[in-house]
Amino acid sequence: MQKKNLLLLSAASVLFMTSCSKLGPLSADNFTVIPNPLETTAGEVPATVNGTFPEKYMKKKAVVTVTPELHYGNGQVAKGQSATFQGEKVMGNDQTISYKVGGRYTMKTNFKYVPEMQKSEMYLAFDARIGKKQFNVPSVKVADGVIATSELYKNTIASETGCIAPDAFQRVNAQKQEANIKFLINQANIRKSELKNNSVKEFVEMLKKINADKEGYNVENVEIQAYASPDGGVKFNDKLAGNRQNESEKYVKNTLKQTKVNANIDAHYTAQDWDGFQKLVAASNLQDKEVILRVLSMYTDPQEREQQIRNMSAGFQELANGILPELRRSRLIINYETIGRSDDQIKEQYSADATKLSVDELLYSATLEDSQAKQEAIYKKTTEVYPNDYRAYNNLAALALAKGDKEAAKQYALKATSLGAAAPEAQANLGMLALAEGDVQGAERLIAKASGSENVQSALGALNIAKGNYAQAEKDFGKQNTNTAALAQIMNKNYDAASKTLDKVENPNAMTDYLHAIVAARRGNKFAANSYLKEALQKDPSLKQYAEQDLELSLLK
């Protein structure tokens, strides 16, 4: 009897030892994955795995390597970053897990995204060993994937107008024409020789032009600024400068009468032109320049300033000969506007003879057309008339991008960059083309060449979506109402703004409805989401296959 009991005890011990030495299966309950479902960011599928080894699981001499795997397509598997864990008696540098109480761990992984991953499942695979012996621990499914909404920028930019190079056309432009009349020391009479200088001649000619073309010019006023140099007493200079103003005003009134121009006169004077004096001294090569400037900064009283400067006998003589005569003057300024062609006149001139329009008038005329076909025709005409201006070639590239003609867009943009100018918009459009092909690094290099231009914000916004910088992307787009701008708002979880942006898209298309569906889905409105999705598929049946793979929208079913 005693021998029989001893045999039973030995068998139980062997069974116990066998069960203790085995590494059994793990359950999905031992793991959580963030996010779940998985989601793309910056062209990758990142995930954080929080795992638990149960108590009495990790044998003291065991080593377990955990490898995340994304199963997708037709049996394809993408492997993420592995992590290795060890029992308490293993000599190594991996995280040690207690046999008695188990242990928690966190591991991060990511997968390079490919479109086939939209329908996928994430597993954890295990390589479990005790010594040289390997144990079969079944893989465990831990997450579904992949929500790839952020990757839609490739679709949105492929159907939107690229970066347009703007025209510089302004129908009304403020202009100035200035004449200078110099006076002799202590005198206010205008010498006949002064009326023959070039600036006065150009002043008179400008008034004649204004009279001859009243539709093309509009005079605001003629300003007179009379001055006396700062040498001499304040009271004397005040009277002298006032007399110079009066004489200048008489001359202007007479000239306006002769040229038959009606204009208001705004006349004033400065008794002692210390500001002009300081500017001329600072720009001069006077020997005592620094000393004189220091005097001006130290003293504010005009008499004290003059006395201190006169004390420098050699320096004052240079001033008297070279600086002060330039300050005894009157400035006569015509403030006027040039008035260009009206919109109708530009259209008429384009129809009659487009070569008579300036390059900016031609580029502006394209903005007056709603039809992209008409815009394209105008830009092509502009390249014929002004073949060295990059803007028309660039704008043809932007229109080609909107039509989905990537090759034409590329050729036009390259032509624009070849013309020697900085062509920031063309660089940005090449960057957009690179983004549409998934070349984020190439796009970043190209768009960097366009930095500083306000006209490339849409390219910067698309680039920041591709890089996962969603808040910055939304800022880049500002108040633009495009599908890509709405996508930035969606990814930044600003759904109200995204919905409003989509409502204001100028030429809504299937992608507009598709994004509306995503906004509605994220808000939990399945009815609206399905309705928008139906509209999108009616407009573009090719979206059906993509939509069937879209995990975000498949959750509506």
Summary of the structure (lengths in Angstrom):
residues: 557
radius of gyration: 39.9
end to end distance: 68.6
largest distance: 146.8
contacts: 1777
relative contact order: 0.09
helix: 51%
strand: 20%
